[in-house]
Amino acid sequence: MENPRAKEILEHLNRRSPLSIDELASLLAVSTVTVRRDLSELENDGLIIRQRGGAALPSNSIEPMFHQRHKQHLELKKQIAKYAAEQVSEGEVIAIDVGTTAAEFAKELLKKNNLTVFTNSFQAASILAKSQHQVYFVGGMLRKSEMSMVGSIAKDTVLKFNYDRFYMGLAGISLNSGPTDYSLEDAEVKRCFISKSKEVIALVDKTKFGKSSLVTVCEMDDITTMITNQDDGTIRREMAHFTGKLVQV
């Protein structure tokens, strides 16, 4: 982050969140126009949540919009997506979750051939529309912040089919809380995919470990393989009771 004011805004929000634009302008000794410009930069990087007249840090109960999270830790997500796609074999029937890492995974699948793909992610379906794969977009109610399809129609549809692998995203994962997500509605659809899949592959960048969000998605043992990044040992501590395969790329 090159903008020193943006770093200072994050420091102030770490001390107290939310803060109004007027409060930030006073703290930084700049104009409200300058603050708004800095907040736009931070929002685009997925580091803050814009609120009416101010800004806040993301929390367990506040989910950043898809476009806000997209650039955040992008290289980490790309590493995971590339490795995960390399493990996919021709002819498989796979399911792809919602989220920014899942969208990067969908991009990598453009390099593969002859897959049958189910997803409730509008973003993943849009990406895979450019492929030769057989793509099934699960219907339902559109959850606009995540561009996901949720609700009873989505759940009923997912439960009608069987999948070789479900590629799942999470908002957080920790020793105490297990796999968690922001949204109850998205979590319900994830559980349906889990129940109908031979394998569950979690795609989770290293910044999510040790964090917990609003709703527990599943038991740790429901996950077959966890694909994440190399780190300093935090991940293995948080995954101490994980019995599946842990892959760090």
N, C-alpha and C positions, 0 to 999 in steps of 0.2 A: 504494500500500500504506500504510494508515493506522497499522497497528500497529508502533511503533518496535522492539519485541522481535523481530518477524518479520524486519525488515531486519537486525537484529543477528545473528540465527540464520543468515541467508544469508551474511553476512560471515564468520562463523566457519566455515561449510561451504566457502566459497571458499578458505579457508586450509587446511582439512583435512576430508576427506570419506571415509568416513562418521564421524559422531559419535553416541555413545549419548545417551539421554535424560538419564542421570545426569551425563554430561560437560557437556551443554548447560545443565542446571539449575545446575551449579557455575559455569560461565562467565558465566551471566546473573544469578546470585544470586537465583533464584526457585525455586519448588517444581516437582517433576516433573509435577504436575497442570497447572500453567500452561504448561510446555513442551509437553505433549501437546496442549493446546488450540491453542497457536500452530502446532504442526506440522500439525494438522488443517486449519487455515486455509491454510497454505502448500501442502499437498497438494491441496486443492480448487482452488487457483489454478494447479496444474500446475507449481509451482516446485521441488518436492522429490520424492524417492521415499521413502516410509516403509519402513523395514526393521524386523526384529524387534528391539525394544529401542532403536531409534534412527532416524536419517534420513541420506540422502545426496543429493547433487546428481545430476541426470540426466547420463549419460555416453554415449559412443558405443555401449557394450555394454549399457546399462540403459535399457529403453524405458519411459517413463511410461505408465500405463494410459490408455485413451481418456478416461475421465471426469476424470482428472487434467489432461489437456492441453486439455480442451474450452474452458475459460474463458481460457486463456492466449492473449494477443494476439487476442482474439475480434473486436474491431473491424476489425483488419487483414484477418482471414479473411473477414469479412462484405463488405468492400469488393471483395475479389477474387471472391467467390462471386456478388455482384450483377452485376458487369461480365461475368463468364463466362456467366452465364445469359442475359443480354441478347443474346448472340451466337448462341444456340441457335435454330434455325429449326424450325418445325412440320414433323413428318413424319420427322425425323432418327432414326437409330438410334445411340444413344450408350452408352458404357460409363463407369461411375463407380467410381473407386478407393476404397479404405478411407481413413480418417483424418478429422480434425476439420474441415479445410477442405472436404473432399469432402462431409461431412454438411451444412455450411452451403450448399454449392452445391445439394444435393438439396432443401433448404428453398426456395431461390429458384426451383427448377423447378416448384414447386407453382403458380406464377403462369403457367406455360406450358401449351400444349395439344398433344395428339396426338403424343407422343413414344414411342419404344420404348427402354426403358432396361434395360441389363444391369449388374449389380453383384455383387461378392462381399462387400459391406459390409452387415452386419446393420443398422447404424444408418441407412444411406442407404435400404435397402429398407423399413425401418419408417416412415421419413418419407414415402417415395413411395407407401406403401400408402394414404395419404389422397388421392392424386391420381387422375385419370382416365387416366393413362398406362398403357401396356402395360409391366409391370415383370417382368423375369426375374431371380430371385435365384439366383446360381450356388451350387451345392451343394459339399460337401467336408467337410474336418475343421475344426471351429470353433477358431480361435485366440482364446482368451477375452480376453486383454489388449487386443486391438485390435477384437474382435467381428468378425473377418474369416473368410472361408472360404478355406482353403488346401489344398495337397496335390494328389495326382494326379487326383482326381475334378474338383476345381476347374479345374486346368490343361486337362484333356481337354475339359471343357465349354466353356471360353472359346475354345478353338481350333476349335470347330465352327461358329462364326459370324463374320460380318464387320461391322465397326462404322465409322460415319462419323467419329466422334471418340472418343478415350479421354481422360477428364479425370483426370489423375494427381496424386497428392500425393507429397511427398518429405520426409525428415527433415532433409536438408541438401543443399547444392549449392555446389561450389567450383571454382576454376580448376584445382586440382591433382587433386582426387578425382572431379570430375564429379557427376552426380546419385546420391545415396546414400539408403539407408533402414536402419532398425534390424534388420529381419527378413529372413532369407534366404527364408523361406516366402512372405512377402508379395511380395518382389522377384521371385520366380519367376512368380507370377500376373501381376504388372505386365508382365513381359516377354511373356507370352502375349497380353495385351491389345494391347500395342504392335505385335506382329507381325501382328495382324489388323485394325489400324485405319488408315484413310486419313490421319488427323491425330492427333497426340498433343499435348494441351494440358496443360501443367504448371501447377498452382495452388499457388504457393509464396509464403508471406508473407516479408517482407523480413528477418525475424530469422534465416531459415534460410541466408542467403547467407554464404559464407566458412566454413561449418561442414561437417564430414563425419561420416558415421555408419558403421556396420559393413560394409555391403555396397554395392557399386556396382550400380545398377539397370540402366543402359543407357549408351550413348554420348550425348554432348551433341547430336550431329546427329540422334538419333532423335526429339528433341523438335521439333515444328513451331512451337509458340507457347509462350512463357513469360509467364504473367500474375502480376504481383506488385504491390508498393506503391511509391509515390514514396519516394526516399531521398536521401542526401547524395553519391551517386556510387559507393558501394561495390559495388552490384549490377553496374553496367556494367564495373567492373574485374574482378569475378569472372566475368563473362560475356564477356570479351574475345574468346574464340574461338567464341562461339555464332553460328551462321549463320542461325538461325531468327528469328522475330518476337518482339521483347521489348516487352511492354506493361506500363506502370507506371500504376496507377490511384490 
